[in-house]
Amino acid sequence: MPHERMQEWICYSCDDHLRRGNLPTIAVANKLELASIPLELAELNVLERQLIAKILPFAKIVALPKGQQRAVHGAVVCVPSEVEATVNCLPRPSSDAQLLQVKLKRRIKYKGHQYFYTVNMKNVLAALATLKDMHSEYKDVSIDQGATFNSLPDDLPCNEEQTQQDNGDASEQADQSQNPEKDELRPGLVLDSCMQPPDIAQEALSYGDGIFSVAPAQGNKPVGFFAIPKLEAMAFPVQFPTGQNTLDEVREKKLSPSKYFNARLFCVDTRFASDQSYLFFAQFVTETHMATNSMSIQMRKGKPITSDGRKISSKMLQDKQEVEKLITNKDATRFMQPLRGTPAYWEKTLKDLNAMVRQLGKPTFFLTFSAAEMRWPEVIEAVKAQQGEQVDFSQLDWNAKCDILRSNPVTVMRLFEKRVDALMTDLILSPAQPIGEVEDYFYRVEFQARGSPHIHLLVWIKDAPEFGDLQDDSVVIKFIDQYITCQMPDPNADPELHKIVSEVQLHSRNHSKSCKKGNVMCRFGFPKLPMDKTILTYPTPDDDDDDDNDNNDQPKCTKKQTQRQKGKTKEQSSSA
């Protein structure tokens, strides 16, 4: 049963539009209404949805360590699919209980695959019949209800795996043997164990002993998203069972791709937020649109010739290789500032941060806050509430929590963003001033190897002593002691805080892979010797001489390090 909200809410933007008598851009009336998903479509698994899609959005999706969260490598490529030929070439089991083992591939001869699932052909045929009646782009689909796998032509985009074991692509096999890490990143090989768990019942009911491989998009050329009308509805027919109200719909109030996909992903209907393929598809389309509208080539002022003495002409700028050389040699710059993660975006951000340092001086604190979603009951409960269910957080094991978090990454990220806002507003910037009166701050969101976010935060505190500008170190030490401690909380006075610090703030004795980068036992220097008080350490003159010899062309700088540990504790992390 879908979750029923007890109250209706309206955002400030929509309220402002309505008060002025205007239609909000993200209103349902602005052709954003969603048709209910028929039962025949809702029951399809991931591979069955791919079999009925007229456009296949191929993406290299991999499972990250620990929590098995998803990441995408490379771009999303949209390729037309031969739905009729693919479905007609798959056999019809004699019993409704029999299932087919099917692999979705880019080409039949490839060993790697995109998905590997068991397929119920009864569900696939019923879904196509429903789409033929409802979907605007499926009216011309014709499916043979009695197709068999006997004497099929060789050019059909499917085959039985037993006949293809020795027909792999030689170049791909050689590439995989030379680069085993590349093979590990292949979506099918990585996702087999997590997206298709072993099921003895399904194995027993499988059709025969063969595994059928299908390549619906084999031989077709990729298409541009904005070049094909209704591409979104053909790539995701389950989300758009009628084929209406997609991104390219003509609307009274125009919507940018960014606002459109935000409205879809933040909708109370989680059909989009829970589909990982749609998430990466939306990200790719949005970034493509932003890059197309904002990318430009600008020549450096006063540089009519290149570094090697050639005159820059319009013909040169039309040559892709020549443009790449200009950018590499700093003769030209490519501006894609609105597109997050690009070099131009971070170049602008770095300049903004350098301006803050020039105006405000050295930052006082550098803090890191990592997401602990596995310890936040409200996150798990919110995701399950969207699904119309209730769970007891204390009764969930690690795997169950990971499954819930993966089921709706959009809600998880939104709750993390709300926590960051609350951290800044209700704690660091609050009148209590836990780390002093804040003049300004800057933070950057990054994602760990397991896929969870964290922030790195710089904070400028009013009237804070600047390290290195004072002759008396005691002033700096006194300031540090006022706000920072590495002492374990008293387990009797505050058992909850003691438990949290013990679990998340102690550097483990079992060093992780990250610790051993650079062929060292621990690049963070743990275990550290305990100290009774805070001290400031400076490099010795010999260290300064070594730095001068190693960097003759670099300006001299003094390395300074603040180090503090109180009491004879175990291996403790001094990170915030």
C-alpha positions in Angstrom: 0.0 0.0 0.0 1.5 3.4 -0.9 2.3 5.8 1.9 -0.5 8.3 2.6 0.6 11.7 3.8 -1.5 13.2 6.6 -0.8 16.8 5.5 -0.2 18.6 2.2 2.7 21.0 1.9 3.6 23.7 -0.6 7.0 25.2 -1.2 7.8 28.9 -1.0 8.4 29.2 -4.7 5.1 27.7 -5.7 3.3 29.8 -3.0 4.9 32.9 -4.5 3.7 32.0 -8.0 0.2 31.3 -6.8 -0.1 34.5 -4.9 0.7 36.4 -8.1 -1.8 34.4 -10.0 0.8 32.5 -12.0 1.2 28.8 -12.7 4.2 27.3 -10.8 6.7 25.7 -13.2 6.8 22.4 -11.3 3.0 22.2 -10.8 1.3 19.0 -11.9 -0.9 21.1 -14.2 2.2 22.1 -16.1 2.1 18.7 -17.8 3.9 16.9 -15.0 1.1 14.5 -14.1 2.1 10.9 -13.7 -0.1 8.0 -14.8 -0.5 5.1 -12.4 1.7 2.1 -13.2 -0.3 -0.9 -14.2 0.2 -4.1 -12.3 1.6 -5.8 -15.4 4.5 -3.3 -15.5 5.1 -2.9 -11.8 5.9 -6.7 -11.5 8.8 -6.5 -14.0 12.4 -6.9 -12.7 15.3 -4.9 -14.0 16.1 -7.1 -17.1 12.5 -7.6 -18.0 12.2 -3.8 -18.1 15.1 -3.6 -20.4 13.6 -6.2 -22.8 10.5 -4.1 -23.3 12.3 -0.7 -23.7 12.6 0.7 -27.2 15.7 2.7 -26.1 18.4 1.2 -24.0 20.4 3.6 -21.7 23.6 1.7 -21.4 25.8 2.7 -18.4 28.7 1.0 -16.7 27.2 0.7 -13.2 29.5 -0.8 -10.5 29.0 -1.8 -6.9 31.1 0.1 -4.4 32.8 -1.5 -1.4 31.1 -2.2 1.9 27.6 -1.0 1.5 27.4 -2.0 -2.2 26.2 1.5 -3.2 26.2 2.2 -6.9 28.5 4.3 -9.1 28.7 4.9 -12.8 31.9 4.8 -14.9 31.8 6.8 -18.1 28.9 8.3 -20.0 25.3 7.0 -20.4 24.8 5.9 -24.1 21.2 5.6 -25.5 20.9 3.0 -28.2 17.6 2.0 -30.0 16.5 -1.5 -29.2 14.9 -4.2 -31.4 12.1 -5.1 -29.0 10.1 -7.3 -31.4 13.1 -9.3 -32.7 14.4 -9.8 -29.2 11.2 -10.9 -27.6 10.2 -13.1 -30.5 13.5 -15.0 -30.5 13.1 -16.0 -26.8 11.3 -19.3 -26.3 7.9 -19.5 -24.5 8.1 -21.9 -21.6 5.4 -24.6 -21.5 4.4 -23.7 -17.9 3.9 -20.3 -16.3 6.2 -21.4 -13.5 9.2 -21.9 -15.8 11.7 -19.0 -16.0 14.5 -18.2 -18.5 18.0 -17.4 -17.5 18.9 -14.4 -19.7 21.9 -12.1 -20.0 21.7 -8.7 -21.5 24.7 -7.8 -23.6 25.9 -5.1 -25.9 26.9 -7.6 -28.5 26.1 -11.4 -28.6 29.8 -12.3 -29.0 31.0 -10.4 -25.9 31.7 -12.4 -22.8 30.7 -9.6 -20.4 27.1 -8.7 -19.9 25.1 -5.7 -18.6 22.5 -7.7 -16.5 21.9 -11.4 -15.7 18.5 -12.2 -14.4 15.8 -14.8 -14.6 13.0 -13.7 -16.9 9.3 -14.7 -16.8 8.2 -14.5 -20.4 4.5 -14.4 -19.3 5.2 -11.1 -17.5 7.1 -9.7 -20.5 4.3 -10.5 -23.0 1.7 -9.1 -20.7 3.7 -5.9 -20.2 4.0 -5.4 -23.9 0.3 -6.0 -24.5 -0.4 -3.3 -21.8 2.0 -0.8 -23.4 0.4 -1.5 -26.8 -2.9 -0.3 -25.4 -1.7 2.6 -23.4 1.7 3.9 -24.6 1.8 6.3 -27.5 5.1 4.9 -28.9 4.1 1.2 -28.7 1.0 1.2 -31.0 3.0 -0.5 -33.8 4.6 -3.3 -31.7 3.7 -6.8 -32.9 4.6 -9.8 -30.8 4.3 -13.4 -31.9 2.7 -15.2 -28.9 3.7 -18.7 -30.1 7.4 -18.1 -31.0 9.8 -20.9 -30.3 13.6 -21.3 -30.3 13.7 -23.8 -33.1 15.5 -22.9 -36.4 15.8 -19.2 -35.7 17.8 -17.0 -38.2 21.4 -16.2 -37.2 20.9 -12.4 -37.4 18.5 -12.2 -34.5 19.9 -10.3 -31.5 19.8 -13.4 -29.2 21.2 -16.8 -28.9 21.9 -19.6 -26.4 25.1 -19.2 -24.5 26.2 -22.8 -25.0 26.7 -22.0 -28.7 28.6 -18.9 -28.1 31.2 -20.0 -25.6 34.0 -20.1 -28.2 32.9 -17.1 -30.3 34.0 -14.3 -28.0 35.6 -11.1 -29.3 39.3 -11.8 -29.6 40.3 -8.2 -29.1 38.1 -7.9 -26.0 39.4 -11.1 -24.5 43.0 -10.1 -25.0 42.3 -6.7 -23.4 40.7 -8.4 -20.4 43.6 -10.8 -20.0 46.1 -7.9 -20.0 44.0 -5.7 -17.7 42.1 -7.8 -15.1 41.0 -4.7 -13.2 39.0 -3.6 -16.3 37.2 -6.9 -16.2 36.3 -6.4 -12.6 34.6 -3.1 -13.5 32.4 -4.7 -16.0 28.8 -4.1 -14.8 27.6 -7.7 -15.1 30.6 -9.3 -13.5 30.5 -6.8 -10.6 26.7 -6.8 -10.0 26.0 -10.5 -10.4 26.3 -11.3 -6.7 24.4 -8.3 -5.4 21.7 -7.7 -8.0 21.0 -11.3 -8.8 21.3 -13.3 -5.5 21.3 -17.1 -5.9 17.8 -18.5 -5.8 17.6 -22.3 -5.7 13.9 -22.2 -6.5 14.4 -20.2 -9.7 17.4 -22.4 -10.7 15.2 -25.4 -10.4 12.4 -23.8 -12.5 14.7 -22.5 -15.2 14.0 -23.5 -18.8 16.4 -26.2 -19.8 20.1 -26.0 -19.0 21.0 -23.1 -21.3 21.5 -19.5 -20.6 20.1 -17.2 -23.2 22.0 -14.1 -24.3 20.2 -11.1 -25.8 21.7 -8.0 -27.4 18.7 -5.9 -28.4 20.8 -2.9 -29.4 23.4 -4.8 -31.4 24.4 -3.0 -34.6 22.4 0.1 -33.8 24.1 3.5 -33.5 23.7 5.6 -30.4 21.3 8.5 -30.5 21.3 11.9 -28.9 18.8 12.5 -26.2 17.5 15.8 -27.6 17.4 14.4 -31.1 14.7 11.7 -30.6 11.2 12.8 -29.5 9.8 10.8 -26.5 13.2 9.2 -25.9 12.6 9.3 -22.1 9.3 7.5 -22.4 10.8 4.8 -24.7 13.8 4.3 -22.4 11.6 4.0 -19.2 8.2 2.8 -20.3 7.4 1.6 -16.8 7.7 5.1 -15.4 5.8 6.5 -18.3 3.1 3.9 -19.1 1.2 6.4 -21.4 4.3 8.0 -22.9 3.1 11.4 -21.9 4.5 14.3 -19.8 8.2 13.7 -20.5 11.0 16.3 -20.6 10.4 17.3 -24.2 6.7 17.9 -23.7 5.5 21.4 -24.8 4.5 23.2 -21.6 2.9 26.4 -20.7 5.8 27.2 -18.4 9.1 26.0 -19.8 11.2 23.7 -17.6 15.0 23.3 -17.8 16.3 19.7 -17.6 17.7 20.4 -14.1 14.3 21.6 -12.7 12.4 18.9 -14.5 14.6 16.0 -13.1 14.5 17.6 -9.6 10.7 17.6 -9.7 10.8 13.9 -10.8 13.3 12.7 -8.2 11.9 14.7 -5.3 8.3 13.7 -6.1 6.3 11.8 -3.4 6.0 9.1 -6.0 9.3 7.2 -5.7 9.2 5.5 -9.1 12.1 7.7 -10.3 14.1 8.0 -7.1 14.2 4.2 -6.6 15.4 3.4 -10.1 19.2 3.6 -10.2 19.3 3.6 -14.0 17.0 6.6 -14.2 19.2 8.4 -11.6 22.3 8.1 -13.8 20.3 8.8 -16.9 19.0 12.1 -15.4 22.4 13.1 -14.3 23.9 12.5 -17.7 21.1 14.4 -19.5 21.3 17.4 -17.1 25.1 17.6 -17.4 25.0 17.3 -21.2 22.5 20.1 -21.4 24.5 22.3 -19.1 27.8 21.6 -20.9 26.3 22.3 -24.3 24.9 25.7 -23.1 27.9 26.8 -21.1 31.0 25.4 -22.8 33.1 27.9 -24.8 36.7 28.4 -25.9 38.3 31.7 -24.9 41.7 32.7 -26.1 44.2 34.2 -23.6 44.5 37.9 -23.9 47.6 39.1 -25.8 48.3 35.6 -27.2 47.6 35.7 -31.0 50.1 32.9 -31.5 50.6 29.5 -29.8 53.5 28.5 -27.5 55.3 26.9 -30.5 55.0 30.1 -32.6 52.0 29.2 -34.8 49.3 31.9 -35.5 45.9 31.0 -34.0 43.2 31.0 -36.7 39.5 30.1 -36.9 40.5 26.9 -38.9 42.7 25.8 -36.0 39.8 26.2 -33.5 37.6 23.9 -35.7 40.2 21.1 -35.3 39.5 19.1 -32.1 43.1 18.0 -31.7 44.4 21.6 -32.1 41.9 22.9 -29.5 43.1 20.2 -27.0 46.7 21.3 -27.6 45.7 24.9 -26.9 44.1 24.0 -23.7 46.9 21.7 -22.6 49.5 24.4 -23.3 47.4 27.0 -21.4 47.0 29.0 -24.6 43.2 28.7 -24.2 40.8 27.8 -21.5 37.5 25.9 -21.7 34.8 27.3 -19.4 32.3 24.9 -18.0 31.9 26.6 -14.7 28.2 25.6 -14.1 29.1 21.9 -14.5 30.2 20.6 -11.1 33.3 18.5 -11.0 34.9 19.9 -14.1 38.3 21.6 -13.9 36.8 24.9 -14.8 34.3 24.6 -11.9 37.0 23.8 -9.4 39.3 26.5 -10.8 36.6 29.1 -10.1 36.0 27.6 -6.6 39.7 27.6 -5.8 39.9 31.3 -6.7 37.0 32.1 -4.5 38.7 30.2 -1.6 42.0 32.0 -2.2 40.1 35.4 -2.1 38.6 34.4 1.3 42.1 33.6 2.6 43.5 36.9 1.4 40.6 38.8 3.0 40.1 36.9 6.2 43.5 35.4 6.8 44.4 31.9 7.7 41.5 29.6 8.5 41.2 28.7 12.2 39.8 25.2 12.0 39.8 22.4 9.4 37.0 20.0 10.2 35.7 16.8 8.6 32.2 15.5 9.1 31.4 12.0 7.6 27.9 10.6 7.1 27.0 7.9 9.5 23.7 6.8 7.9 24.1 3.3 9.3 23.7 4.9 12.8 20.8 7.3 11.9 17.4 5.6 12.6 15.5 8.5 11.1 17.1 8.0 7.7 16.2 4.3 7.6 12.7 5.0 8.9 12.1 7.8 6.4 13.0 5.6 3.4 10.7 2.8 4.6 7.9 5.3 5.4 8.0 6.4 1.7 7.5 2.7 0.8 4.5 2.5 3.2 6.3 0.3 5.7 7.6 0.6 9.3 10.7 -1.0 10.6 12.4 -1.4 14.0 15.9 0.1 13.5 17.4 -1.8 16.4 16.4 -5.2 14.8 18.0 -4.5 11.5 21.4 -6.0 10.6 24.1 -4.5 8.4 22.9 -6.0 5.1 19.3 -5.0 5.8 20.3 -1.4 6.4 22.4 -1.4 3.2 19.5 -2.7 1.2 17.2 0.0 2.5 19.7 2.8 1.8 20.3 1.6 -1.7 16.5 1.5 -2.4 16.3 5.3 -2.4 19.6 7.1 -2.6 17.8 10.4 -3.4 16.2 10.5 0.1 19.4 9.5 1.8 21.3 12.4 0.1 18.5 14.9 0.9 18.6 13.9 4.6 22.4 14.3 4.6 22.0 17.8 3.2 19.5 18.7 5.8 21.9 17.4 8.5 24.7 19.6 7.2 22.4 22.6 7.2 21.3 21.8 10.8 24.9 21.3 11.8 25.9 24.8 10.6 22.7 26.6 11.7 21.9 25.0 15.0 25.4 24.2 16.2 28.5 25.9 14.7 26.7 29.2 14.0 24.4 29.1 17.0 24.6 31.7 19.9 26.3 29.0 22.0 29.4 29.4 19.8 30.9 26.0 20.5 34.1 26.8 18.6 34.0 30.6 19.0 32.3 33.3 17.0 32.4 32.4 13.3 33.3 35.0 10.8 33.0 32.9 7.7 33.2 29.3 6.5 33.7 27.2 3.4 33.0 23.5 2.9 33.2 21.0 0.1 31.2 17.8 -0.3 33.1 14.7 -1.3 32.1 11.0 -1.6 34.1 8.2 0.0 35.0 5.0 -1.7 31.9 3.4 -0.3 29.7 6.1 -1.9 28.7 8.0 1.3 29.2 11.7 1.4 31.3 13.8 3.8 32.3 17.4 4.0 35.6 19.2 4.6 35.0 22.5 6.4 37.2 25.6 6.9 36.1 28.0 9.6 37.4 31.4 10.4 37.0 32.4 14.1 36.9 36.0 15.2 39.9 37.2 17.2 41.5 33.8 17.0 45.4 33.8 17.3 47.0 33.0 14.0 49.5 30.1 14.2 53.0 31.3 13.3 52.3 35.0 13.7 53.0 35.2 17.4 56.2 34.9 19.3 54.5 33.3 22.3 53.2 29.8 21.5 51.3 29.7 24.8 48.5 31.9 23.3 47.9 29.4 20.5 48.2 26.5 22.8 45.7 28.0 25.2 43.2 28.6 22.3 43.6 25.0 21.2 43.0 23.6 24.7 39.9 25.7 24.9 38.1 23.9 22.0 40.0 20.7 21.2 40.6 17.6 23.3 41.7 14.0 22.5 40.7 12.8 26.0 38.2 9.9 26.2 34.8 10.9 27.7 34.0 9.5 31.1 32.0 6.3 30.5 30.1 6.8 33.8 29.3 10.5 33.3 28.3 10.3 29.6 28.1 6.6 28.5 26.5 7.5 25.1 29.3 9.9 24.1 31.9 7.4 25.3 30.3 4.8 23.1 30.3 7.0 20.0 33.9 8.2 20.4 35.1 4.6 21.0 33.4 3.4 17.8 34.1 6.2 15.4 36.9 8.3 16.7 39.6 5.6 17.4 42.1 4.7 14.7 41.7 1.0 14.4 44.6 -1.3 15.2 43.8 -3.2 12.0 45.0 -0.7 9.4 42.8 -0.4 6.4 43.9 -0.3 2.7 43.8 3.5 2.8 46.4 3.5 5.6 48.9 1.5 3.6 49.1 3.8 0.6 52.7 4.4 -0.3 53.9 1.1 1.0 53.9 2.2 4.6 52.2 0.7 7.7 50.1 3.8 8.3 50.4 7.0 6.3 48.6 8.8 9.1 51.4 8.0 11.6 49.4 5.8 14.0 50.0 4.7 16.6 51.1 8.0 18.1 52.9 8.5 21.4 50.6 9.9 24.1 51.4 13.4 25.5 50.3 15.1 28.6 49.9 18.5 27.1 49.6 20.4 23.8 52.9 21.2 22.1 53.8 23.0 18.8 56.6 21.4 16.8 58.8 23.2 14.3 61.2 21.8 11.7 64.9 21.6 12.6 67.4 23.6 10.6 68.5 20.4 9.0 65.0 19.8 7.7 65.0 23.4 6.3 68.3 22.7 4.4 66.9 19.5 3.0 63.8 21.3 1.7 66.0 24.0 0.1 68.0 21.3 -1.7 65.0 19.5 -2.9 63.1 22.6 -4.1 65.6 25.1 -5.3 63.1 26.9 -7.5 60.4 26.9 -4.9 59.8 29.8 -2.3 60.9 28.9 1.2 58.2 28.0 3.6 58.3 26.8 7.2 56.5 23.6 8.0 54.6 23.7 11.3 52.5 21.0 12.9 50.1 21.1 15.8 50.0 17.9 17.8 48.0 17.0 20.8 47.1 14.0 22.8 46.1 13.8 26.4 46.6 10.8 28.7 47.9 7.4 27.8 45.0 6.4 25.5 45.0 3.8 22.8 45.5 4.6 19.1 43.2 7.7 18.8 42.3 9.7 15.7 42.6 13.4 16.1 40.1 14.1 13.3 37.0 16.1 14.2 
